[in-house]
Amino acid sequence: MDGISYVDVGEGPVALFVHGVGTSSYLWRNVIAELRDERRCVAIDLPLHGGSAPREDLSIPALAEAVAELCDELGLDQVDLVANDTGGAVAQVFAVRHPGRLRSLTLTNCDVHTNTPPEAFQPTVDLAARGELAPLTAAVLDQPELLAQTAFGDGYERIDDAADLVDHFLRPIFDKPDGPRAFERLLTSIDAKDMVAIEPLLTVLAVPTLVVWGTGDVFFDVSWAHWLRDTIPGVKEVVEIEGGRLFFPDERAGELVPHLRRFWG
């Protein structure tokens, strides 16, 4: 389809996975490895990320429409949507625009309401706004230990293979001709007004929703998981992953999968 790449493995009811800014579908590889024998697992590379081409509009609503395009292209009528980080904001917008396409929604640590982008991430956004992030990142692209620790160190409890993360998350962005500048444009497009605008629609979202939240996240405090529970009537449960950081769906996939199975069951 129009410049969008994705992973599509397994058979059965469709689970659709959405990653956040600066990662890719690779974030979900460990979850998919456990589920591929029982579900059809589809993981999108959002525009600019992974194998997907950049687009002019990289706002949260535009990214949500890219997810809708993929569903159209693959003929996915009903999905169990699972999202992390900025992908959670994308998923919330997708959910209120296309509730009929969701069998269920699972949100892990992600942008919520006014915490978009989160305060701890604002210095990175400020660098992007000044046009300084792209050259700084490009300068250390071949120093994966330093880059991974700088870019992802707060999101993981430990990083065992820095080069692997850089090669699957950041290098595909920065290797694209306009990738570095598009990445800065993406970061400065993340706007709380898009999330505040959907609050009235979230208050009537009846789609069965599970919230699974790492409690050790410096970006997305567990209070935001409770905000989702108190706002979305479809939320039946908040599961707390003790000490889990932003990217716990990657490094602690084995703790997320049982909750997905139970919820979907």
QUIVENKA-V752333 format. One record per pair of residues at least 4 apart in sequence whose ideal C-beta (glycine too) atoms are under 8 Angstrom apart, sorted by the first residue. I is the first residue (numbers start at 1). J is the second residue. D is the distance in whole Angstrom. If there is no record, write none. Layout:
BEGIN
I:J:D ; I:J:D
END
This chain:
BEGIN
1:69:6 ; 1:70:7 ; 1:73:4 ; 2:69:7 ; 3:47:7 ; 3:52:6 ; 3:53:3 ; 3:55:7 ; 4:44:7 ; 4:45:7 ; 4:47:7 ; 4:52:5 ; 4:53:8 ; 4:66:6 ; 4:69:7 ; 4:70:6 ; 4:73:8 ; 5:25:8 ; 5:45:5 ; 5:50:6 ; 5:51:3 ; 5:52:5 ; 6:25:6 ; 6:42:6 ; 6:43:6 ; 6:44:5 ; 6:45:6 ; 6:70:6 ; 7:25:5 ; 7:28:8 ; 7:32:7 ; 7:41:7 ; 7:42:7 ; 7:43:4 ; 8:40:7 ; 8:41:8 ; 8:42:5 ; 8:74:7 ; 9:32:6 ; 9:36:5 ; 9:40:8 ; 9:41:5 ; 10:32:8 ; 10:35:7 ; 10:36:4 ; 10:37:7 ; 10:38:7 ; 10:39:6 ; 10:40:5 ; 10:41:5 ; 11:39:8 ; 11:40:5 ; 12:38:6 ; 12:39:5 ; 12:40:5 ; 13:39:6 ; 13:40:7 ; 13:78:8 ; 13:80:7 ; 13:103:7 ; 13:264:7 ; 14:39:7 ; 14:40:5 ; 14:41:8 ; 14:42:6 ; 14:76:5 ; 14:78:7 ; 14:79:5 ; 14:80:7 ; 15:35:6 ; 15:39:5 ; 15:40:7 ; 15:41:5 ; 15:42:7 ; 15:79:7 ; 15:80:5 ; 15:82:6 ; 15:260:8 ; 15:264:8 ; 16:42:5 ; 16:43:8 ; 16:44:7 ; 16:67:8 ; 16:70:8 ; 16:71:7 ; 16:76:7 ; 16:79:4 ; 16:80:7 ; 16:81:5 ; 16:82:7 ; 17:25:7 ; 17:27:8 ; 17:28:4 ; 17:31:7 ; 17:32:7 ; 17:41:7 ; 17:42:7 ; 17:43:4 ; 17:44:7 ; 17:82:5 ; 17:83:7 ; 18:43:8 ; 18:44:6 ; 18:46:7 ; 18:67:6 ; 18:81:7 ; 18:82:7 ; 18:83:4 ; 18:84:7 ; 18:87:4 ; 18:88:8 ; 18:90:6 ; 18:91:5 ; 18:94:8 ; 19:23:5 ; 19:24:6 ; 19:25:6 ; 19:27:4 ; 19:28:7 ; 19:43:7 ; 19:44:8 ; 19:45:8 ; 19:46:7 ; 19:49:7 ; 19:83:8 ; 19:84:6 ; 19:85:7 ; 19:87:5 ; 20:27:8 ; 20:84:6 ; 20:85:2 ; 20:86:4 ; 20:87:5 ; 20:88:7 ; 20:110:7 ; 20:111:8 ; 21:85:7 ; 21:86:4 ; 21:186:6 ; 21:187:7 ; 21:190:7 ; 22:49:8 ; 22:151:7 ; 22:169:6 ; 22:170:6 ; 22:173:7 ; 22:183:8 ; 23:27:5 ; 23:49:7 ; 23:85:7 ; 23:169:5 ; 23:247:8 ; 24:45:5 ; 24:49:5 ; 24:50:4 ; 24:168:6 ; 24:169:6 ; 24:172:7 ; 25:29:8 ; 25:43:4 ; 25:44:6 ; 25:45:5 ; 25:49:8 ; 25:50:6 ; 26:50:7 ; 26:168:4 ; 26:169:7 ; 27:43:8 ; 27:84:7 ; 27:169:8 ; 27:247:7 ; 27:249:7 ; 27:250:5 ; 28:32:5 ; 28:41:8 ; 28:43:5 ; 28:82:8 ; 28:249:7 ; 28:250:8 ; 29:33:6 ; 29:250:8 ; 30:34:7 ; 30:249:8 ; 30:250:6 ; 30:251:8 ; 30:253:4 ; 30:254:8 ; 31:35:6 ; 31:41:8 ; 31:82:8 ; 31:249:6 ; 31:253:5 ; 31:256:6 ; 31:257:6 ; 31:260:8 ; 32:36:6 ; 32:41:4 ; 32:43:7 ; 33:253:8 ; 34:253:6 ; 34:254:7 ; 34:257:5 ; 35:39:5 ; 35:41:6 ; 35:257:6 ; 35:260:7 ; 35:261:8 ; 36:41:5 ; 39:80:8 ; 42:70:7 ; 42:74:7 ; 42:76:7 ; 42:79:8 ; 44:52:8 ; 44:66:7 ; 44:67:6 ; 44:70:5 ; 45:49:5 ; 45:50:3 ; 45:51:5 ; 45:52:4 ; 46:50:8 ; 46:52:6 ; 46:63:5 ; 46:66:6 ; 46:67:8 ; 46:87:7 ; 46:90:7 ; 47:52:5 ; 47:53:7 ; 47:54:6 ; 47:55:4 ; 47:58:6 ; 47:62:8 ; 47:63:7 ; 47:66:5 ; 48:52:6 ; 48:53:7 ; 48:54:4 ; 48:55:7 ; 48:58:6 ; 48:173:6 ; 48:176:7 ; 48:179:7 ; 48:182:5 ; 48:183:7 ; 48:186:6 ; 49:169:8 ; 49:172:7 ; 49:173:6 ; 50:168:8 ; 50:172:5 ; 51:172:7 ; 53:176:7 ; 54:58:7 ; 54:176:6 ; 54:178:6 ; 54:179:6 ; 54:182:4 ; 55:62:7 ; 55:66:8 ; 57:62:4 ; 57:189:8 ; 58:62:6 ; 58:63:7 ; 58:182:7 ; 58:185:6 ; 58:186:4 ; 58:189:5 ; 59:63:7 ; 59:189:4 ; 59:190:8 ; 59:191:7 ; 59:194:7 ; 60:64:7 ; 60:86:7 ; 60:89:5 ; 60:90:6 ; 60:93:6 ; 60:111:8 ; 60:116:8 ; 60:189:7 ; 60:190:6 ; 60:191:7 ; 60:194:5 ; 60:195:7 ; 61:65:7 ; 61:93:5 ; 61:194:6 ; 62:66:7 ; 62:189:8 ; 63:67:7 ; 63:86:8 ; 63:90:5 ; 64:68:7 ; 64:90:5 ; 64:91:8 ; 64:93:4 ; 64:94:4 ; 64:97:7 ; 65:69:6 ; 66:70:7 ; 67:71:7 ; 67:90:6 ; 67:91:8 ; 67:94:5 ; 68:72:6 ; 68:94:6 ; 68:97:7 ; 68:98:6 ; 68:101:8 ; 69:73:6 ; 70:74:6 ; 70:76:8 ; 71:75:8 ; 71:76:4 ; 71:77:8 ; 71:79:7 ; 71:98:8 ; 71:101:6 ; 76:101:7 ; 77:101:7 ; 78:101:6 ; 78:102:7 ; 78:103:5 ; 79:101:6 ; 79:102:6 ; 79:103:6 ; 80:102:8 ; 80:103:5 ; 80:104:5 ; 80:105:8 ; 80:106:7 ; 80:260:8 ; 80:264:6 ; 81:91:5 ; 81:94:7 ; 81:95:7 ; 81:102:6 ; 81:104:7 ; 81:105:5 ; 81:106:7 ; 82:106:4 ; 82:108:7 ; 82:249:8 ; 82:260:7 ; 83:87:4 ; 83:88:4 ; 83:90:7 ; 83:91:4 ; 83:105:8 ; 83:106:7 ; 83:107:6 ; 83:108:7 ; 83:110:6 ; 84:88:6 ; 84:108:5 ; 84:109:7 ; 84:110:6 ; 84:246:8 ; 84:247:7 ; 84:249:5 ; 85:109:7 ; 85:110:6 ; 85:111:7 ; 85:246:6 ; 85:247:8 ; 86:90:6 ; 86:110:7 ; 86:111:6 ; 86:117:8 ; 86:190:7 ; 87:91:6 ; 87:110:7 ; 88:92:7 ; 88:107:5 ; 88:108:7 ; 88:109:7 ; 88:110:2 ; 88:111:6 ; 88:112:7 ; 89:93:7 ; 89:110:6 ; 89:111:4 ; 89:112:8 ; 89:116:6 ; 89:190:8 ; 89:194:8 ; 89:195:6 ; 90:94:6 ; 91:95:6 ; 91:105:6 ; 91:107:7 ; 91:110:8 ; 92:96:7 ; 92:107:7 ; 92:110:8 ; 92:112:8 ; 92:195:7 ; 92:198:6 ; 92:202:7 ; 93:97:6 ; 93:194:7 ; 93:195:8 ; 93:198:6 ; 94:98:6 ; 94:101:8 ; 95:99:6 ; 95:102:6 ; 95:105:5 ; 95:205:6 ; 95:207:6 ; 96:198:5 ; 96:201:4 ; 96:202:6 ; 96:205:6 ; 98:102:7 ; 99:205:6 ; 99:206:8 ; 99:207:6 ; 102:207:5 ; 103:208:8 ; 104:207:7 ; 104:208:5 ; 104:209:7 ; 104:210:7 ; 104:263:7 ; 104:264:7 ; 105:207:5 ; 105:208:7 ; 105:209:5 ; 105:210:7 ; 105:234:7 ; 106:209:7 ; 106:210:5 ; 106:211:8 ; 106:212:6 ; 106:260:6 ; 106:263:7 ; 107:209:7 ; 107:210:8 ; 107:211:5 ; 107:212:8 ; 107:228:6 ; 108:211:8 ; 108:212:5 ; 108:213:7 ; 108:214:7 ; 108:248:7 ; 108:249:5 ; 108:256:7 ; 109:213:6 ; 109:214:5 ; 109:217:5 ; 109:219:7 ; 109:220:4 ; 109:225:8 ; 109:244:8 ; 109:245:8 ; 109:246:5 ; 109:248:7 ; 110:220:6 ; 111:115:6 ; 111:116:4 ; 111:117:7 ; 111:118:7 ; 111:190:7 ; 111:195:7 ; 111:220:7 ; 112:116:7 ; 112:195:7 ; 112:220:7 ; 112:224:4 ; 112:227:6 ; 112:228:6 ; 113:192:7 ; 113:195:5 ; 113:196:6 ; 113:199:7 ; 113:224:7 ; 113:227:6 ; 113:231:8 ; 114:192:5 ; 114:195:7 ; 114:196:6 ; 115:119:8 ; 115:192:8 ; 115:220:7 ; 115:221:8 ; 115:224:6 ; 116:190:6 ; 116:191:7 ; 116:192:4 ; 116:194:7 ; 116:195:5 ; 117:121:5 ; 117:122:6 ; 117:125:6 ; 117:187:8 ; 117:190:5 ; 117:192:8 ; 118:122:7 ; 118:219:4 ; 118:220:6 ; 120:154:7 ; 120:218:5 ; 120:219:5 ; 121:125:6 ; 121:219:6 ; 122:126:6 ; 123:127:7 ; 124:128:7 ; 124:133:7 ; 124:187:7 ; 125:129:6 ; 125:187:5 ; 125:188:6 ; 125:190:7 ; 126:130:7 ; 127:132:5 ; 127:133:4 ; 127:136:7 ; 128:132:8 ; 128:133:4 ; 128:134:8 ; 128:183:7 ; 128:184:4 ; 128:185:8 ; 128:187:4 ; 128:188:5 ; 129:184:8 ; 129:187:8 ; 129:188:5 ; 131:135:8 ; 131:184:6 ; 132:136:6 ; 133:137:6 ; 133:183:7 ; 133:184:6 ; 133:187:7 ; 134:138:6 ; 134:174:8 ; 134:180:3 ; 134:181:6 ; 134:183:6 ; 134:184:5 ; 135:139:6 ; 135:180:8 ; 136:140:7 ; 137:141:7 ; 137:147:7 ; 137:151:8 ; 137:170:7 ; 137:174:6 ; 137:180:7 ; 137:183:8 ; 138:174:6 ; 138:180:6 ; 140:146:5 ; 140:147:5 ; 140:150:7 ; 141:147:6 ; 141:166:7 ; 141:170:7 ; 141:171:7 ; 141:174:6 ; 143:147:6 ; 144:148:6 ; 144:162:4 ; 144:163:4 ; 144:165:8 ; 144:166:4 ; 144:167:8 ; 145:149:6 ; 145:162:5 ; 145:163:8 ; 146:150:6 ; 147:151:6 ; 147:162:7 ; 147:166:6 ; 147:170:7 ; 148:152:5 ; 148:153:7 ; 148:159:5 ; 148:162:4 ; 148:163:8 ; 148:165:5 ; 148:166:6 ; 149:153:4 ; 149:159:7 ; 149:162:7 ; 151:169:8 ; 151:170:6 ; 152:156:6 ; 152:159:6 ; 152:165:6 ; 152:169:7 ; 152:247:7 ; 153:159:7 ; 154:218:5 ; 154:219:7 ; 154:245:7 ; 154:246:7 ; 155:217:8 ; 155:219:7 ; 155:245:6 ; 155:246:4 ; 155:247:4 ; 156:245:6 ; 156:246:8 ; 156:247:5 ; 156:250:8 ; 156:251:6 ; 157:216:7 ; 157:243:7 ; 157:244:8 ; 157:245:6 ; 157:248:8 ; 157:251:6 ; 158:251:7 ; 159:165:7 ; 161:165:7 ; 162:166:6 ; 163:167:6 ; 164:168:6 ; 165:169:5 ; 165:170:8 ; 166:170:5 ; 166:171:6 ; 167:171:5 ; 168:172:7 ; 169:173:8 ; 170:174:6 ; 171:175:6 ; 172:176:7 ; 172:179:8 ; 173:179:5 ; 173:180:8 ; 173:182:8 ; 173:183:5 ; 174:179:5 ; 174:180:5 ; 174:183:7 ; 175:179:6 ; 176:182:7 ; 178:182:5 ; 179:183:6 ; 180:184:7 ; 181:185:6 ; 182:186:6 ; 183:187:7 ; 184:188:6 ; 185:189:6 ; 186:190:7 ; 192:196:6 ; 193:197:6 ; 194:198:7 ; 195:199:8 ; 198:202:6 ; 199:203:7 ; 199:231:7 ; 200:204:8 ; 201:205:7 ; 202:231:5 ; 202:232:5 ; 203:231:6 ; 203:232:7 ; 203:233:7 ; 204:233:7 ; 205:209:7 ; 205:232:5 ; 205:233:7 ; 205:234:5 ; 206:233:6 ; 206:234:5 ; 207:234:5 ; 208:234:5 ; 208:236:7 ; 208:263:8 ; 209:228:8 ; 209:232:5 ; 209:234:4 ; 209:235:5 ; 209:236:7 ; 210:235:8 ; 210:236:7 ; 210:237:6 ; 210:239:7 ; 210:259:7 ; 210:260:8 ; 210:263:5 ; 211:225:5 ; 211:228:5 ; 211:229:6 ; 211:235:6 ; 211:237:7 ; 211:238:5 ; 211:239:7 ; 212:238:8 ; 212:239:5 ; 212:241:6 ; 212:256:6 ; 212:259:6 ; 213:217:8 ; 213:220:7 ; 213:222:5 ; 213:224:8 ; 213:225:4 ; 213:238:6 ; 213:239:7 ; 213:240:6 ; 213:241:7 ; 213:244:8 ; 214:240:8 ; 214:241:5 ; 214:243:7 ; 214:244:2 ; 214:245:5 ; 214:246:7 ; 214:248:4 ; 214:252:8 ; 215:222:5 ; 215:240:5 ; 215:241:7 ; 215:242:6 ; 215:243:6 ; 215:244:6 ; 216:242:8 ; 216:243:4 ; 216:244:6 ; 216:245:5 ; 217:221:7 ; 217:222:8 ; 217:244:7 ; 217:245:5 ; 217:246:5 ; 218:245:8 ; 218:246:8 ; 219:246:5 ; 220:224:5 ; 220:246:7 ; 222:226:7 ; 222:240:6 ; 223:227:7 ; 224:228:7 ; 225:229:7 ; 225:238:5 ; 225:240:7 ; 226:230:6 ; 226:238:7 ; 227:231:6 ; 228:232:6 ; 228:235:6 ; 228:238:8 ; 229:235:5 ; 229:238:5 ; 231:235:8 ; 237:263:8 ; 239:259:5 ; 241:248:5 ; 241:252:6 ; 241:255:6 ; 241:256:7 ; 244:248:3 ; 244:252:6 ; 244:255:8 ; 245:251:8 ; 247:251:6 ; 248:252:4 ; 248:255:7 ; 248:256:7 ; 249:253:6 ; 249:256:5 ; 252:256:7 ; 253:257:6 ; 254:258:8 ; 255:259:8 ; 256:260:6 ; 257:261:6 ; 258:262:6 ; 259:263:6 ; 260:264:6 ; 261:265:6
END
